Amino acid sequence: MIDLAKISGFDWDRANARKNEKHDVSSAESEPVFSSEAEERKFWETHDSSDYVDWTKARKIVLQNLKPTTKTISLRLPQHLLDSIKVAANARDVPYQSLIKVWLQEKLHGL
């Protein structure tokens, strides 16, 4: 285990709370440090992130492995309509539920 008392150059106070004064740095120039998630949550409820982050320098990224949140629903359809959807899905070699989602998305976006 590392003996933190032997490490020089850092002040190991509670969450390094006085670092701004010690290093003559404004709060806008430094990130806040929290000792717990609850403490961080309480802080961000009363502070604006734009005081700490320059959002004009932010870059868009793509998180490729994320899946959209889905919700299971129950939908009553006439049997003949469901049969027709299944035939159309089979012709396209896709699951019928997936085909219904594609059709709903296309209709919603006017395609």
Buried (B, 14 or more C-beta within 10 A) or exposed (E): EEEEEEEEEEEEEEEBBEBBEEEEEEEEEEEBEBEEEEEEEEEEEEEEEEEBEEEEEEEEEEEEEEEEEEEEEEEEEEEEEBEEBEEBBEEEEEEBEEBBEBEEEEEEEEE
